[in-house]
Structures are given as structure tokens and as C-alpha cells.
Amino acid sequence: MTLISTDTAAPTPATAVDMSVDLAGRRLPSPMMTASGCAANGRELGRFFDVAELGAFVTKSVMADPRSGRGTPRMAETPSGMLNSIGLQGPGISSFVENDLAWLKRSGARTLVSIAGNTSGEFADVAATLRASDAFDSVVGVEVNISCPNVANRGLVFACDPLASAKVIALVREQLPRDVPVFAKLTPDVTDIVTVAQSCVKAGADGLTMINTLLGMVIDTDLLRPQVAGVTGGLSGPAVRPVAVRAVWQTRAAMLEGRLPFVPIIGVGGVRTGRDALELVAAGASAVQVGTATFNDPSAPVRVGRELAGLLQDKGFARLADVVGIAHERLARA
């Protein structure tokens, strides 16, 4: 199988820092990605910057069949964040690969495809259809969304159960070539996120994405009823960043302690600036996704990357890789 080139790009003129990352064998020129669900499937953000500038473009989670999503209203502002109750609206995998994935390939994007399903078998079916598509050679990985909190049935959050998580990951892994990494996207709405991470890695996950949104709710104090039609939704934005940093920290610590094999972590949650991204990297993330910030600044994913590179240069680092998990080392020496 011929894969799209993922060779390390030269450092940007603004910095001499090597920002390339190795994600489970895939070399990307940048750690920066979009976050699933916040940038649709590329065309929208493509009006503001070249999506090929990113390390990878992460698609909105796609399911087997077309899905209209939940009723309106679907969104509500919260202090330092937002609540969304979209409900995994999408075109279905067949239309996605024919239109959206094909467009991303033509644009030169390295694509991390986010998939979802109502059952573990549906996840596998989506992965099989993706593999059979003509544009599959542009896919640098598959992100398995086992943790979306804004679906109608809370029981669909597979990532709340280590065994259910492992089953989904194992079935998806079987459908994909070994050189296409699988990332399990985890929820923070669990007692012990490391236990779920262990199950996913044991089942075949090559990496982890953390975190998904937190389950939240907003009451309309004028009408005295839930503000979004779906009652609950996913909380995102700056308010959740400390939770994301904690989850990445705990998982990286488990790797350092030998309780979990070393796999790359993609950090996501409330990133607006290069400093926000640096927190996640220092905690143990090899790559960073930017989501909610794109709603008021569509260029945020590339801007944050430039800011992160500038910060690393100012601090005297030559490579992003030297900073991944550095907070653990410095705590040990303190």
C-alpha cells in the first residue's frame, strides 16, 4: 500500500525548533491537529488556512449511516467554555470517504479519521469501509471515539467500561493494516482513566487521545428548564484544560512507572494558546488538538503551533520531543 508522504518538514522560518513528532511510527511535521467535531471535515477551515499545514486534520466522528443528530437548541455558552449537544450528526461513512476524505486527500492533508458507532460491531464496519476507500492512503491514523458524552443513550459511552472499550479497540484493530495506528479517545468521566487506557492498549490501541468533553448541563433560569434540547451535553473550552492536563499527567506517570506501555498521547481540551499547548506537552502529550478555540478564531490550530514553537525556542529547546513529559523529570529532581 502506498501511503501519503509524512516526512518531516523543515522548521518554519519563525523558529529553529524541530516540531516533528513520531506518532506510533507515523512521522508528522507538526504536533498540531484539529479536534474532532470542531472543524467539520476540512472545507470550512480550508477557507482560512492550508489544512496541509497541520500535523494532521482530525475529522468529525463518522458513523456507519447518515445521522441527523439531536434537536435544537444544541449549544449553550458556559463560563470559560461551551456545552454542545450535537449528537454525532454526519453523512455516514460511505458519503464521507467519497466526498470529505477525497477532498482532504486532494488538499494534501494528513488525515486522522475519527470513527464512532452504536455497537462495537458498527465501529468495525466503519473501519472496514474506511480501509476499502480510494483515499485511504491519506489516512495517518484512526481515532476511535469511544467517549462522546452527548449521544442520546449514555450507555453508548464505551470508555466508561474497560471491557467494552477493549472490545471496540480490538475489533477496529482487526480491520486495519498494522501500519495505520489506532488511537483510543478517552473520557475524563471515570474514576480511573489509567485503567481504561490499560485495557485499550492491551487490546491493540497504538496511542491515546485525551480528553473528550465532560458531561455537563445548563439550566435556562428564565424558562427554568434545560437549555439544550438533549438536556445534557459535552463541556469544552478553557474550563476543562486542567482536567485534560491531569489525565495526560496520570497516564504518562503510569507509563513511567511501568504500569502501562509507552504509547503516544494526543492531548486535547481547552487549548487556546501556545502556553496551553505547552502544559499538555510537558505533562506527556506528543501532539495537541485545538477545538473550541476555532469557533472564534478559525486559524487557532496553526496559530497555537507557531506560539508553541516560539515558546520552546525562547526556553532554549531544539526539539519538541525533548519537552514531552518533561514536567515529570523536573518534579523528580525538585
TORKEGU-464049 format. One record per residue (C-alpha): residue number from 0; residue in one letter; y, z, x. Coordinates in Angstrom, 3 decimals. Last residue first. Example, Ala and Ser with C-alpha at 12.3 -4.5 7.8 and 13.67 -1.06 7.14 Angstrom:
% residues 2
+-----+-----+----------+----------+----------+
!   n ! res !        y !        z !        x !
+-----+-----+----------+----------+----------+
!   1 !   S !   -1.060 !    7.140 !   13.670 !
!   0 !   A !   -4.500 !    7.800 !   12.300 !
+-----+-----+----------+----------+----------+
% end
This chain:
% residues 334
+-----+-----+----------+----------+----------+
!   n ! res !        y !        z !        x !
+-----+-----+----------+----------+----------+
! 333 !   A !   19.042 !   42.699 !   12.917 !
! 332 !   R !   16.416 !   40.543 !   14.608 !
! 331 !   A !   14.140 !   40.332 !   11.564 !
! 330 !   L !   17.141 !   39.604 !    9.333 !
! 329 !   R !   18.158 !   36.773 !   11.645 !
! 328 !   E !   14.723 !   35.188 !   11.514 !
! 327 !   H !   14.520 !   35.391 !    7.709 !
! 326 !   A !   18.045 !   33.958 !    7.353 !
! 325 !   I !   16.980 !   30.964 !    9.456 !
! 324 !   G !   14.701 !   29.652 !    6.724 !
! 323 !   V !   15.720 !   26.031 !    7.309 !
! 322 !   V !   18.576 !   26.142 !    9.826 !
! 321 !   D !   16.916 !   24.318 !   12.732 !
! 320 !   A !   15.774 !   21.521 !   10.390 !
! 319 !   L !   19.420 !   20.687 !    9.635 !
! 318 !   R !   19.782 !   19.601 !   13.239 !
! 317 !   A !   22.489 !   19.914 !   15.913 !
! 316 !   F !   23.768 !   23.318 !   14.878 !
! 315 !   G !   27.042 !   24.590 !   16.328 !
! 314 !   K !   28.393 !   26.502 !   13.331 !
! 313 !   D !   31.108 !   23.900 !   12.734 !
! 312 !   Q !   28.449 !   21.174 !   12.826 !
! 311 !   L !   26.357 !   23.003 !   10.240 !
! 310 !   L !   29.374 !   23.431 !    7.985 !
! 309 !   G !   30.289 !   19.756 !    8.266 !
! 308 !   A !   26.762 !   18.661 !    7.388 !
! 307 !   L !   26.808 !   20.918 !    4.321 !
! 306 !   E !   30.156 !   19.522 !    3.201 !
! 305 !   R !   28.908 !   15.963 !    3.553 !
! 304 !   G !   25.792 !   16.780 !    1.550 !
! 303 !   V !   27.834 !   18.532 !   -1.127 !
! 302 !   R !   29.938 !   15.392 !   -1.502 !
! 301 !   V !   26.832 !   13.201 !   -1.855 !
! 300 !   P !   25.335 !   15.238 !   -4.711 !
! 299 !   A !   28.764 !   16.036 !   -6.223 !
! 298 !   S !   29.935 !   12.448 !   -6.746 !
! 297 !   P !   29.644 !   12.735 !  -10.526 !
! 296 !   D !   32.051 !   15.687 !  -10.504 !
! 295 !   N !   32.415 !   17.340 !  -13.910 !
! 294 !   F !   28.875 !   16.756 !  -15.165 !
! 293 !   T !   27.588 !   16.342 !  -11.619 !
! 292 !   A !   27.926 !   20.082 !  -10.976 !
! 291 !   T !   25.063 !   20.725 !  -13.421 !
! 290 !   G !   22.510 !   19.128 !  -11.117 !
! 289 !   V !   22.515 !   19.162 !   -7.329 !
! 288 !   Q !   19.150 !   19.263 !   -5.546 !
! 287 !   V !   18.630 !   20.652 !   -2.060 !
! 286 !   A !   16.094 !   19.934 !    0.666 !
! 285 !   S !   14.227 !   21.978 !    3.282 !
! 284 !   A !   14.698 !   25.237 !    1.379 !
! 283 !   G !   13.954 !   28.487 !    3.236 !
! 282 !   A !   16.639 !   31.098 !    2.560 !
! 281 !   A !   18.952 !   29.440 !    5.079 !
! 280 !   V !   18.549 !   26.165 !    3.184 !
! 279 !   L !   19.318 !   27.788 !   -0.169 !
! 278 !   E !   22.428 !   29.510 !    1.125 !
! 277 !   L !   23.535 !   26.330 !    2.914 !
! 276 !   A !   23.500 !   24.448 !   -0.393 !
! 275 !   D !   25.965 !   26.923 !   -1.893 !
! 274 !   R !   28.127 !   26.600 !    1.205 !
! 273 !   G !   28.080 !   22.820 !    0.857 !
! 272 !   T !   29.476 !   23.185 !   -2.625 !
! 271 !   R !   28.455 !   23.096 !   -6.302 !
! 270 !   V !   24.826 !   24.262 !   -6.243 !
! 269 !   G !   23.883 !   26.283 !   -9.332 !
! 268 !   G !   20.118 !   25.977 !   -9.065 !
! 267 !   V !   17.902 !   23.858 !   -6.853 !
! 266 !   G !   15.979 !   24.364 !   -3.632 !
! 265 !   I !   13.265 !   21.927 !   -2.575 !
! 264 !   I !   10.599 !   23.857 !   -0.678 !
! 263 !   P !    8.376 !   22.273 !    1.937 !
! 262 !   V !    4.852 !   23.640 !    2.389 !
! 261 !   F !    3.693 !   26.355 !    4.769 !
! 260 !   P !    0.507 !   27.861 !    3.406 !
! 259 !   L !    0.967 !   31.025 !    1.318 !
! 258 !   R !    0.023 !   34.628 !    2.065 !
! 257 !   G !    0.549 !   34.115 !    5.793 !
! 256 !   E !    3.513 !   36.471 !    6.044 !
! 255 !   L !    5.856 !   33.617 !    6.976 !
! 254 !   M !    4.640 !   31.667 !    3.947 !
! 253 !   A !    5.160 !   34.655 !    1.641 !
! 252 !   A !    8.666 !   35.026 !    3.060 !
! 251 !   R !    9.389 !   31.381 !    2.194 !
! 250 !   T !    8.349 !   32.098 !   -1.396 !
! 249 !   Q !   10.458 !   35.226 !   -1.669 !
! 248 !   W !   13.523 !   33.548 !   -0.177 !
! 247 !   V !   13.232 !   30.450 !   -2.397 !
! 246 !   A !   12.994 !   32.651 !   -5.497 !
! 245 !   R !   15.892 !   34.856 !   -4.395 !
! 244 !   V !   18.128 !   31.863 !   -3.627 !
! 243 !   A !   17.328 !   30.401 !   -7.041 !
! 242 !   V !   18.158 !   33.683 !   -8.791 !
! 241 !   P !   21.422 !   33.927 !   -6.843 !
! 240 !   R !   22.231 !   30.370 !   -7.988 !
! 239 !   V !   21.728 !   31.030 !  -11.714 !
! 238 !   A !   25.347 !   31.777 !  -12.655 !
! 237 !   P !   26.554 !   28.747 !  -10.690 !
! 236 !   G !   25.095 !   26.315 !  -13.254 !
! 235 !   S !   22.002 !   26.303 !  -15.437 !
! 234 !   L !   20.652 !   28.117 !  -18.493 !
! 233 !   G !   17.896 !   26.265 !  -20.345 !
! 232 !   G !   17.786 !   26.511 !  -24.102 !
! 231 !   T !   17.136 !   28.772 !  -27.056 !
! 230 !   V !   18.002 !   28.350 !  -30.745 !
! 229 !   G !   16.967 !   24.657 !  -30.831 !
! 228 !   A !   20.045 !   23.838 !  -32.890 !
! 227 !   V !   22.374 !   25.300 !  -30.299 !
! 226 !   Q !   24.995 !   27.939 !  -31.158 !
! 225 !   P !   22.581 !   30.477 !  -32.612 !
! 224 !   R !   24.115 !   32.163 !  -35.692 !
! 223 !   L !   27.104 !   34.365 !  -36.387 !
! 222 !   L !   29.275 !   31.459 !  -37.601 !
! 221 !   D !   32.325 !   32.656 !  -35.696 !
! 220 !   T !   30.387 !   34.533 !  -33.013 !
! 219 !   D !   28.257 !   31.484 !  -32.164 !
! 218 !   I !   25.319 !   33.153 !  -30.413 !
! 217 !   V !   24.098 !   31.753 !  -27.086 !
! 216 !   M !   20.528 !   31.833 !  -25.780 !
! 215 !   G !   18.733 !   31.629 !  -22.462 !
! 214 !   L !   15.525 !   30.550 !  -20.735 !
! 213 !   L !   16.305 !   30.110 !  -17.069 !
! 212 !   T !   16.652 !   26.611 !  -15.632 !
! 211 !   N !   14.153 !   25.267 !  -13.120 !
! 210 !   I !   14.045 !   26.817 !   -9.684 !
! 209 !   M !   12.537 !   25.943 !   -7.381 !
! 208 !   T !   10.790 !   22.757 !   -6.335 !
! 207 !   L !    7.551 !   23.263 !   -4.424 !
! 206 !   G !    5.576 !   21.180 !   -1.941 !
! 205 !   D !    2.288 !   19.413 !   -1.271 !
! 204 !   A !    0.739 !   20.658 !   -4.510 !
! 203 !   G !   -3.062 !   20.370 !   -4.373 !
! 202 !   A !   -4.611 !   23.097 !   -6.495 !
! 201 !   K !   -4.201 !   25.700 !   -3.742 !
! 200 !   V !   -0.521 !   24.828 !   -3.572 !
! 199 !   C !   -0.102 !   25.286 !   -7.322 !
! 198 !   S !   -2.000 !   28.569 !   -7.450 !
! 197 !   Q !   -0.032 !   30.024 !   -4.531 !
! 196 !   A !    3.272 !   28.988 !   -6.127 !
! 195 !   V !    2.283 !   30.773 !   -9.340 !
! 194 !   T !    1.546 !   33.958 !   -7.397 !
! 193 !   V !    4.809 !   33.578 !   -5.458 !
! 192 !   I !    6.813 !   33.414 !   -8.694 !
! 191 !   D !    5.850 !   36.976 !   -9.591 !
! 190 !   T !    7.092 !   38.393 !  -12.906 !
! 189 !   V !    7.889 !   35.011 !  -14.408 !
! 188 !   D !   10.990 !   33.335 !  -15.842 !
! 187 !   P !   12.002 !   31.858 !  -12.470 !
! 186 !   T !   10.311 !   28.587 !  -13.455 !
! 185 !   L !    8.567 !   26.301 !  -10.993 !
! 184 !   K !    8.669 !   22.599 !  -10.207 !
! 183 !   A !    5.424 !   21.621 !   -8.469 !
! 182 !   F !    5.957 !   18.897 !   -5.886 !
! 181 !   V !    3.318 !   16.208 !   -5.299 !
! 180 !   P !    3.473 !   14.128 !   -2.137 !
! 179 !   V !    2.508 !   10.435 !   -2.124 !
! 178 !   D !    0.380 !    9.906 !    0.994 !
! 177 !   R !   -2.717 !   11.239 !   -0.761 !
! 176 !   P !   -2.573 !    8.467 !   -3.344 !
! 175 !   L !   -2.002 !    9.710 !   -6.900 !
! 174 !   Q !   -4.239 !   10.301 !   -9.914 !
! 173 !   E !   -6.249 !   13.215 !   -8.520 !
! 172 !   R !   -3.054 !   15.092 !   -7.617 !
! 171 !   V !   -1.933 !   14.926 !  -11.251 !
! 170 !   L !   -5.151 !   16.579 !  -12.449 !
! 169 !   A !   -4.983 !   19.296 !   -9.785 !
! 168 !   I !   -1.324 !   20.021 !  -10.497 !
! 167 !   V !   -1.916 !   20.398 !  -14.234 !
! 166 !   K !   -4.907 !   22.685 !  -13.752 !
! 165 !   A !   -3.109 !   24.831 !  -11.187 !
! 164 !   S !   -0.188 !   25.461 !  -13.514 !
! 163 !   A !   -2.507 !   26.496 !  -16.357 !
! 162 !   L !   -4.256 !   28.942 !  -14.014 !
! 161 !   P !   -1.009 !   30.387 !  -12.634 !
! 160 !   D !    0.482 !   30.899 !  -16.129 !
! 159 !   C !    4.273 !   30.878 !  -16.669 !
! 158 !   A !    4.358 !   27.502 !  -14.931 !
! 157 !   F !    2.681 !   25.852 !  -17.927 !
! 156 !   V !    5.833 !   26.193 !  -20.028 !
! 155 !   L !    4.335 !   24.426 !  -23.032 !
! 154 !   G !    3.748 !   27.765 !  -24.762 !
! 153 !   R !    7.472 !   27.964 !  -25.458 !
! 152 !   N !    6.957 !   25.240 !  -28.043 !
! 151 !   A !   10.133 !   23.348 !  -28.916 !
! 150 !   V !   10.976 !   22.456 !  -25.349 !
! 149 !   N !   13.964 !   24.002 !  -23.603 !
! 148 !   P !   12.192 !   26.044 !  -20.941 !
! 147 !   C !   11.010 !   23.216 !  -18.656 !
! 146 !   S !    8.533 !   24.698 !  -16.157 !
! 145 !   I !    5.581 !   22.427 !  -15.495 !
! 144 !   N !    7.837 !   19.617 !  -14.321 !
! 143 !   V !    5.649 !   17.876 !  -11.757 !
! 142 !   E !    7.876 !   16.270 !   -9.138 !
! 141 !   V !    6.280 !   13.104 !   -7.799 !
! 140 !   G !    7.059 !   11.789 !   -4.344 !
! 139 !   V !    8.605 !    9.033 !   -2.257 !
! 138 !   V !    8.397 !    6.422 !   -5.034 !
! 137 !   S !    9.727 !    3.002 !   -4.010 !
! 136 !   D !    6.193 !    1.606 !   -3.613 !
! 135 !   F !    5.552 !    2.477 !   -7.263 !
! 134 !   A !    7.839 !   -0.341 !   -8.430 !
! 133 !   D !    5.030 !   -2.603 !   -9.688 !
! 132 !   S !    3.555 !    0.211 !  -11.776 !
! 131 !   A !   -0.063 !    1.359 !  -11.526 !
! 130 !   R !    0.841 !    4.660 !   -9.894 !
! 129 !   L !    3.285 !    5.514 !  -12.670 !
! 128 !   T !    0.682 !    4.824 !  -15.340 !
! 127 !   A !   -1.762 !    7.159 !  -13.579 !
! 126 !   A !    0.872 !    9.900 !  -13.215 !
! 125 !   V !    1.713 !    9.699 !  -16.915 !
! 124 !   D !   -1.972 !    9.948 !  -17.804 !
! 123 !   A !   -2.401 !   12.981 !  -15.553 !
! 122 !   F !    0.534 !   14.792 !  -17.141 !
! 121 !   E !   -0.942 !   13.911 !  -20.544 !
! 120 !   G !   -4.228 !   15.544 !  -19.568 !
! 119 !   S !   -2.477 !   18.813 !  -18.740 !
! 118 !   T !   -1.012 !   18.798 !  -22.235 !
! 117 !   N !    2.437 !   18.218 !  -23.732 !
! 116 !   G !    3.516 !   16.388 !  -20.618 !
! 115 !   A !    6.125 !   16.123 !  -17.896 !
! 114 !   I !    6.957 !   13.884 !  -14.943 !
! 113 !   S !    9.808 !   13.889 !  -12.433 !
! 112 !   V !    9.846 !   10.837 !  -10.164 !
! 111 !   L !   11.269 !   11.349 !   -6.694 !
! 110 !   T !   12.816 !    7.984 !   -5.924 !
! 109 !   R !   14.073 !    6.606 !   -2.628 !
! 108 !   A !   16.829 !    4.347 !   -3.829 !
! 107 !   G !   17.257 !    0.781 !   -2.609 !
! 106 !   S !   19.107 !   -0.326 !   -5.728 !
! 105 !   R !   16.331 !   -2.768 !   -6.627 !
! 104 !   K !   13.887 !    0.149 !   -6.510 !
! 103 !   L !   16.102 !    2.258 !   -8.761 !
! 102 !   W !   16.329 !   -0.599 !  -11.250 !
! 101 !   A !   12.528 !   -1.012 !  -11.318 !
! 100 !   L !   12.143 !    2.720 !  -11.868 !
!  99 !   D !   14.508 !    2.543 !  -14.832 !
!  98 !   N !   13.307 !   -0.607 !  -16.584 !
!  97 !   E !    9.578 !   -1.303 !  -16.377 !
!  96 !   V !    8.617 !    2.108 !  -14.988 !
!  95 !   F !   10.603 !    3.974 !  -17.629 !
!  94 !   S !    9.540 !    1.745 !  -20.515 !
!  93 !   S !    5.887 !    2.519 !  -19.834 !
!  92 !   I !    6.525 !    6.201 !  -19.067 !
!  91 !   G !    8.274 !    7.121 !  -22.301 !
!  90 !   P !   11.916 !    6.421 !  -23.165 !
!  89 !   G !   13.244 !    9.973 !  -22.872 !
!  88 !   Q !   14.381 !   13.175 !  -24.523 !
!  87 !   L !   12.956 !   16.182 !  -22.708 !
!  86 !   G !   14.179 !   18.750 !  -25.284 !
!  85 !   I !   17.940 !   18.539 !  -24.913 !
!  84 !   S !   18.542 !   22.264 !  -25.355 !
!  83 !   N !   21.131 !   22.872 !  -22.672 !
!  82 !   L !   22.980 !   26.090 !  -21.885 !
!  81 !   M !   25.861 !   25.929 !  -19.448 !
!  80 !   G !   27.200 !   27.768 !  -16.454 !
!  79 !   S !   29.709 !   30.115 !  -14.917 !
!  78 !   P !   30.317 !   31.916 !  -18.230 !
!  77 !   T !   28.479 !   29.850 !  -20.848 !
!  76 !   E !   29.160 !   26.445 !  -22.339 !
!  75 !   A !   26.831 !   25.236 !  -25.072 !
!  74 !   M !   24.631 !   22.183 !  -25.364 !
!  73 !   R !   22.266 !   20.588 !  -27.854 !
!  72 !   P !   24.164 !   20.642 !  -31.104 !
!  71 !   T !   22.219 !   18.734 !  -32.239 !
!  70 !   G !   18.507 !   18.271 !  -32.795 !
!  69 !   R !   15.844 !   18.242 !  -30.122 !
!  68 !   G !   14.486 !   15.348 !  -28.127 !
!  67 !   S !   13.972 !   11.765 !  -29.251 !
!  66 !   R !   10.794 !   11.244 !  -27.229 !
!  65 !   P !    9.203 !    7.981 !  -26.168 !
!  64 !   D !    5.559 !    8.463 !  -25.158 !
!  63 !   A !    3.804 !    9.523 !  -21.959 !
!  62 !   M !    6.535 !   11.834 !  -20.695 !
!  61 !   V !    9.409 !   11.361 !  -18.267 !
!  60 !   S !   11.387 !   14.140 !  -16.614 !
!  59 !   K !   14.847 !   12.815 !  -15.719 !
!  58 !   T !   14.694 !   11.128 !  -12.356 !
!  57 !   V !   15.237 !   12.621 !   -8.922 !
!  56 !   F !   17.084 !   10.304 !   -6.522 !
!  55 !   A !   16.054 !   10.926 !   -2.951 !
!  54 !   G !   17.705 !   11.553 !    0.412 !
!  53 !   L !   20.828 !   10.285 !   -1.257 !
!  52 !   E !   22.901 !    7.374 !   -0.005 !
!  51 !   A !   20.569 !    4.957 !   -1.857 !
!  50 !   V !   22.256 !    6.094 !   -5.086 !
!  49 !   D !   25.368 !    4.187 !   -3.997 !
!  48 !   F !   28.277 !    6.070 !   -5.532 !
!  47 !   F !   30.243 !    6.376 !   -8.773 !
!  46 !   R !   28.805 !    3.654 !  -11.014 !
!  45 !   G !   25.317 !    4.400 !   -9.709 !
!  44 !   L !   25.667 !    7.840 !  -11.262 !
!  43 !   E !   25.085 !    6.381 !  -14.721 !
!  42 !   R !   22.525 !    3.799 !  -13.618 !
!  41 !   G !   20.283 !    6.328 !  -11.940 !
!  40 !   N !   17.693 !    7.671 !  -14.330 !
!  39 !   A !   19.567 !   10.362 !  -16.278 !
!  38 !   A !   21.800 !   12.272 !  -13.849 !
!  37 !   C !   21.392 !   15.868 !  -14.956 !
!  36 !   G !   17.802 !   15.778 !  -16.205 !
!  35 !   S !   16.113 !   16.186 !  -12.847 !
!  34 !   A !   18.370 !   17.467 !  -10.107 !
!  33 !   T !   19.986 !   14.894 !   -7.817 !
!  32 !   M !   18.983 !   14.945 !   -4.207 !
!  31 !   M !   20.425 !   15.870 !   -0.825 !
!  30 !   P !   18.291 !   16.664 !    2.199 !
!  29 !   S !   19.305 !   13.412 !    3.923 !
!  28 !   P !   17.650 !   10.623 !    5.903 !
!  27 !   L !   14.225 !   11.261 !    4.346 !
!  26 !   R !   10.953 !   11.365 !    6.279 !
!  25 !   R !    7.952 !   11.650 !    3.981 !
!  24 !   G !    5.102 !   13.642 !    5.509 !
!  23 !   A !    5.278 !   16.626 !    3.180 !
!  22 !   L !    9.052 !   16.491 !    3.015 !
!  21 !   D !   10.377 !   15.849 !    6.504 !
!  20 !   V !   14.151 !   16.097 !    6.544 !
!  19 !   S !   16.989 !   14.168 !    8.156 !
!  18 !   M !   20.417 !   15.773 !    8.475 !
!  17 !   D !   20.781 !   15.247 !   12.231 !
!  16 !   V !   24.230 !   16.716 !   12.852 !
!  15 !   A !   26.753 !   14.500 !   14.665 !
!  14 !   T !   29.160 !   14.613 !   11.760 !
!  13 !   A !   31.802 !   12.517 !    9.997 !
!  12 !   P !   30.373 !    9.193 !   11.189 !
!  11 !   T !   27.149 !    9.867 !    9.283 !
!  10 !   P !   24.062 !   10.556 !   11.369 !
!   9 !   A !   21.778 !    7.536 !   11.793 !
!   8 !   A !   19.141 !    7.077 !    9.116 !
!   7 !   T !   15.663 !    8.491 !    9.496 !
!   6 !   D !   13.028 !    6.055 !    8.340 !
!   5 !   T !   12.128 !    6.159 !    4.667 !
!   4 !   S !   11.230 !    2.495 !    4.294 !
!   3 !   I !    9.759 !    1.608 !    0.906 !
!   2 !   L !    5.983 !    1.800 !    0.944 !
!   1 !   T !    3.431 !   -0.955 !    1.350 !
!   0 !   M !    0.000 !    0.000 !    0.000 !
+-----+-----+----------+----------+----------+
% end
